[in-house]
Amino acid sequence: MDKDPNGEVEGLISWLRGQGFQQVREDYSEQDFGNWVRELHGPDVWVRVVRERGEWLLDAAINGSIEWFGMDAWSECLATNHVFQGVSPREQSEFLRQHLTVMRKAASGDPALLGCLEGAQRRILTSQFGPLPKTLPGQTMKLVPPADGTKVWQEAAARLAREKHRRRKNKS
């Protein structure tokens, strides 16, 4: 897969900057199969674009949260009547572009959103892997990195990308 299939990712990054997002992180590793991560922060929502072994993933987090959620979890929690099931960079980008305003509004004004996203993520994982232990909080399934150490953060992002890739393959 190309570093940026059809320019979709660069187009999304440019569009997000036009929406007031600031890029706060970019990591690229040629030694690790060209794995690549970009993180952009907006006032209410943060966006992360990950390329892991040729697979592209797009996640979003509530500003200040340590938990990231795929577009599938966001689609369950937004009042849009749109169920997201896409996996391609284009499909993920289109969902984000179409729903960013609603995501921002929910992130800034809905105190129940984080709980909804955690529940949605748990339901998605359960539907693909079977029952999860009830005693684990949702973030335990997200492989959250510690606050310091770029290498640790990169490794955690790569593990998360592999987890999502496996989920999508199992869905097919």
C-alpha positions in Angstrom: 0.0 0.0 0.0 1.2 3.5 -0.7 2.4 5.8 2.0 -0.7 7.9 1.2 -3.3 6.1 -1.0 -4.6 8.6 -3.5 -3.5 11.5 -1.3 -6.5 10.9 1.0 -4.5 11.2 4.2 -2.7 14.4 3.2 -6.1 15.8 2.0 -7.6 15.0 5.4 -4.7 16.5 7.3 -4.9 19.7 5.3 -8.7 19.8 5.8 -8.3 19.3 9.6 -5.8 22.2 9.7 -8.3 24.3 7.9 -10.8 23.4 10.7 -8.4 24.8 13.3 -6.6 21.6 14.2 -2.9 21.8 15.1 -0.5 18.9 14.4 1.2 18.0 17.7 2.9 14.7 16.8 4.4 12.9 13.8 6.3 9.7 14.0 7.6 7.7 11.0 9.7 4.6 11.1 11.2 3.2 7.9 12.7 0.3 9.9 9.2 -0.7 11.2 7.6 -1.3 7.8 7.0 2.4 7.2 4.7 2.7 10.2 3.5 6.3 10.6 1.4 8.2 13.2 0.1 11.8 13.0 -1.9 13.4 15.8 -3.8 16.6 15.5 -5.6 18.5 18.3 -8.6 20.6 18.0 -10.5 22.5 20.7 -12.9 19.6 21.5 -11.7 16.6 19.5 -8.3 15.1 18.8 -7.6 13.1 15.7 -5.0 10.4 15.1 -4.0 8.9 11.8 -2.0 5.6 12.0 -0.4 3.6 9.2 0.6 0.1 10.6 2.1 -2.3 8.1 0.2 -0.8 5.2 -3.2 -0.5 7.0 -4.6 2.9 7.7 -6.6 3.7 10.9 -8.3 6.8 11.9 -9.2 7.4 15.6 -10.6 10.3 17.5 -10.5 11.2 21.2 -12.3 13.7 23.4 -9.9 16.6 24.1 -7.8 15.7 27.2 -8.8 12.0 27.1 -6.2 9.2 27.0 -8.6 6.9 25.2 -8.9 6.8 21.4 -12.0 5.4 19.5 -12.5 4.4 15.9 -15.1 5.9 13.7 -17.3 2.8 14.3 -17.5 3.6 18.1 -18.2 7.3 17.3 -21.0 6.4 14.9 -22.8 4.4 17.7 -22.7 7.4 20.0 -23.6 10.3 17.7 -27.3 11.1 16.9 -26.7 10.9 13.1 -28.5 7.6 12.2 -25.4 6.7 10.3 -23.7 3.4 11.2 -20.1 3.4 10.1 -18.6 0.2 8.8 -16.0 1.4 6.4 -12.3 0.3 6.6 -10.6 2.2 3.8 -8.8 5.5 4.4 -11.4 7.2 2.1 -14.4 5.8 4.1 -12.9 6.7 7.4 -12.0 10.2 6.2 -15.4 10.8 4.7 -17.1 9.8 8.0 -14.9 12.2 9.9 -15.4 15.0 7.5 -19.2 14.5 7.5 -19.5 14.2 11.3 -16.8 16.4 12.7 -19.2 19.2 13.7 -21.5 16.7 15.5 -18.4 15.1 17.2 -17.2 18.4 18.4 -20.6 19.4 19.7 -21.0 16.1 21.6 -17.4 16.2 22.9 -17.9 19.7 24.3 -21.4 19.3 25.7 -22.3 15.7 26.4 -20.9 14.5 29.7 -22.1 10.9 28.9 -20.1 10.7 25.6 -17.0 9.1 27.1 -19.1 6.4 28.7 -21.0 5.8 25.5 -17.7 5.5 23.5 -16.3 3.1 26.0 -19.5 1.0 25.9 -19.5 1.1 22.1 -15.9 0.0 21.9 -16.6 -2.9 24.3 -19.6 -4.0 22.3 -17.6 -3.9 19.1 -14.7 -5.9 20.6 -17.2 -8.4 22.2 -19.0 -8.9 18.9 -15.6 -9.8 17.3 -13.8 -11.6 20.1 -16.5 -12.9 22.3 -17.3 -11.9 25.9 -14.7 -9.7 27.6 -14.0 -9.8 31.4 -16.5 -7.6 33.1 -13.9 -6.3 35.7 -11.7 -4.6 33.1 -12.4 -0.9 32.3 -12.8 0.1 28.7 -9.3 1.7 28.5 -7.7 -1.5 29.5 -8.6 -2.8 26.0 -7.0 0.3 24.4 -3.3 -0.3 25.2 -2.9 3.2 26.6 0.8 4.3 26.7 2.4 6.1 29.6 2.8 9.9 29.4 6.5 9.8 28.6 8.6 8.0 26.0 8.1 8.4 22.3 9.2 4.8 21.6 6.7 3.4 24.1 4.0 5.5 22.5 4.9 4.3 19.0 4.8 0.7 20.1 1.4 1.1 21.8 0.0 2.8 18.7 1.3 0.0 16.6 -0.3 -2.6 18.9 -3.6 -0.8 18.7 -3.4 -0.6 14.9 -2.8 -4.4 14.8 -5.7 -5.0 17.1 -8.0 -3.0 14.9 -6.7 -4.7 11.8 -7.5 -8.1 13.2 -11.0 -6.9 14.2 -11.7 -5.7 10.7 -10.4 -8.9 9.1 -12.6 -11.0 11.4 -15.6 -8.8 10.4 -15.1 -9.7 6.8 
